[in-house]
Amino acid sequence: MTNPVVQKVNPMLTEERAKASFPVEELTYILDGGKFNTEKRREIEELVTKDPNFEHPPIQFMTREQQYSLAVKKALLVQQRLKELDMLDDPYASYFFRRIAMPREVSPIGLHWVMFVPTLMGQCSDEQRERWLQRALNYEIIGTYAQTEMGHGTFLRGIETTATYDPSSQQFVLHSPTTTSIKWWPGGLGKTCNYAVVVAQLHTQGRCHGVHMFLVQLRDESTHRSLPGVVCGDIGPKMGYHTIDNGFLQLNSVRIPRENMLMRNAEVQPDGTYIRRVSNEKLTYGTMVFVRSLIVSDAARGISEAATIAVRYACVRRQGEPSSPGAPEPRLLDYPVHQYRLLTCVANLLRTMPDVLEGRTERLPETHALSAGLKAVGSNRGAACVEECRRCCGGFGFSEASGLPKIYNDINPACTYEGENTVMLLQTGRHLLKCVERARRGEQLAPSDAYIRSRPTPQPKLAGGPLTADLLLGWLRWRSLSMLLEVSGRFNSFIEQRQAWADAFQAVSRRLTRCAEAHCILYVGQAFLDSAKAAENPKICGVLTSLCRLFLLNEVVSGAGDVQLSRSDLARCQDAIDSLLTELRPNAVALVEAFDLPDRMLCSVIGRYDGQVYEAMLQWARQSPLNATDVHESYELYTRQFLAGRSLAKL
Ligand SMILES: Cc1cc2nc3c(=O)[nH]c(=O)nc-3n(C[C@H](O)[C@H](O)[C@H](O)COP(=O)(O)OP(=O)(O)OC[C@H]3O[C@@H](n4cnc5c(N)ncnc54)[C@H](O)[C@@H]3O)c2cc1C
């Protein structure tokens, strides 16, 4: 969306920008991973901005079909441009190109490069890679990942779709035996993709060998018609993701060649003999860790957009009793409670600054367990912060013009897909229980789990000395260990009472999710502080450390019920939060603007750089199709009759 009106910058925003106590541009370089990246990103922004093919009226006024069609066109155009510009092999450039070209359209081909291609990379044998991967990378075929069924999502082993091997034809027969076995949800499955990796129960020689992956062609490569036995379509409108055709798929005895089973970790030989190979953990876990790290980055992206909009709006929106007769009404950002709501979101945003999972593949099982919890905490916080920013904008936050409902609706599904968040926390929790056992046996633990080996100590005192970030982290470490030891003690007592492992696990599961959250918060808190300390410029280091302290203090205060925090410690933390709000308030705009999000990416009438909210809002509303005529046709059809006392039932 282009800015409908170009105005002089609102002086209230200019005034706020002048208050920055640190060089904003330098923080932008840090957030981008270096000046070089910032410059490259800006070049890409300019390229996209100049390209008229990416211009269109606000998407919010379009029907779902129009939105889908536009998104398909833009997604393919992006690929074409990336190829022309020779940027396909540059992940940073292609990520930003997509992000700027499609700021509010979830891509209908997104699953192709987020799940389909990585699955082919991780699960294909070398020969299979030769055959399919290059075609997928060249976009000769477009694929999705079809695992979830109507009846089963979380419980993978419950999947009902069958792949039965027929040695006489050397083919697998893919079949959906029940209504509940119909694949439901895969992105791009409805209309866009012509191939899918389908997860199904493998049957051969009269035995079921559990779930495996199969490459299934869904549509003809030239006509795009669905192939015989394939019934697929769009699952209909959802809370968000209007531009993507999440789909259903029913397979009626669809035959595929034996070689279409993805055979890196297991194989069915021509005579039907099943062979399982030792799986390569790097490849199996690597894809999941990769996708989860993308989700954490997406959550950060959502908060950065929402916080930029809400903070700018809070600077230009005046509301409330003037402090003295004749004085202007206060700005929203002048209210301490508003500062708290927004600055804690900003702190949650900057805590995601270090790309927590990037490159940490040396201990994949631990990284995998941690990534499950970080995915949950990242997307839960992302959705909560975006919603808080939306509410901070009052009624305008409810209007699509603000851009906030769309950010929320597009970030929220990440709490469900790629492992529902509660289930993800339980996965991390299970790993933590194992860590306690291993620590008891004196075994080494991964660096992020190492504190579990330490002896329990008394609760660190927070009242008294200065509330440094290190002290707060120490308290959070103590909290995490105390909670975990308490839960593992409870778990062990159930086991000693001869309860089955699964029952004992269920009995502590509610508490265990809190342990997993506390563990992840400790991890990101430490990473946040490390990044803050790493900033070379002392002014940037100072402001980031203050923000980190706000993040940590807020965690201490909001988690005070998990362990008993004394009244004096709690009061001390609350006072420190109040002081930090006063200290950080002048930097509120600078902090969000360090993310350097252009208006074209924000797509927000109330979060525009120039802060000219009201004129832009009126212009936006005028574009509503309901305003195409002065008198709407419903007046002639119904209202006129109703007002004249005629019965509407006869119409
Ligand atoms: C926008 C979107 C896109 C998606 N894209 C894809 C895709 O491309 N491909 C694909 O295959 N799937 C996709 N999915 C499906 C997604 O992966 C599933 O929705 C998800 O795994 C949850 O499964 P479910 O919906 O069956 O919920 P269920 O598994 O039925 O879970 C329902 C609730 O029960 C809870 N629960 C379940 N089991 C347990 C347990 N053991 N202990 C405690 N609580 C439990 C969960 O926490 C959840 O709150 C997508 C979903 C969405 C919303």
The ligand as a Gaussian input file, in Angstrom:
#p B3LYP/6-31G(d) Opt

LIG

0 1
 C       -2.442000     -21.668000       9.652000
 C       -2.086000     -23.114000       9.774000
 C       -1.233000     -23.677000       8.844000
 C       -0.928000     -25.038000       8.899000
 N       -0.130000     -25.581000       7.932000
 C        0.078000     -26.921000       7.925000
 C        0.832000     -27.533000       6.867000
 O        1.333000     -26.862000       5.968000
 N        0.967000     -28.892000       6.871000
 C        0.422000     -29.669000       7.858000
 O        0.569000     -30.887000       7.799000
 N       -0.265000     -29.111000       8.884000
 C       -0.457000     -27.768000       8.942000
 N       -1.173000     -27.193000       9.967000
 C       -1.726000     -28.035000      11.009000
 C       -1.028000     -27.881000      12.349000
 O        0.259000     -28.425000      12.294000
 C       -1.917000     -28.530000      13.418000
 O       -3.081000     -27.727000      13.525000
 C       -1.210000     -28.637000      14.749000
 O       -0.204000     -29.612000      14.704000
 C       -2.189000     -28.999000      15.878000
 O       -2.919000     -30.136000      15.550000
 P       -4.517000     -30.132000      15.643000
 O       -5.038000     -28.942000      14.935000
 O       -4.977000     -31.457000      15.187000
 O       -4.836000     -29.937000      17.176000
 P       -4.898000     -31.094000      18.275000
 O       -3.706000     -31.971000      18.142000
 O       -6.221000     -31.733000      18.254000
 O       -4.741000     -30.234000      19.584000
 C       -5.838000     -29.498000      20.141000
 C       -5.437000     -28.978000      21.516000
 O       -5.153000     -30.077000      22.373000
 C       -3.889000     -29.935000      22.983000
 N       -3.198000     -31.230000      23.038000
 C       -3.075000     -32.136000      22.049000
 N       -2.329000     -33.176000      22.462000
 C       -1.956000     -32.927000      23.729000
 C       -1.165000     -33.618000      24.702000
 N       -0.559000     -34.769000      24.421000
 N       -1.009000     -33.051000      25.919000
 C       -1.603000     -31.876000      26.204000
 N       -2.340000     -31.162000      25.331000
 C       -2.519000     -31.687000      24.104000
 C       -3.084000     -28.990000      22.100000
 O       -2.179000     -28.251000      22.880000
 C       -4.182000     -28.110000      21.475000
 O       -4.385000     -26.969000      22.256000
 C       -1.467000     -25.836000       9.938000
 C       -2.294000     -25.246000      10.900000
 C       -2.606000     -23.907000      10.832000
 C       -3.505000     -23.295000      11.870000

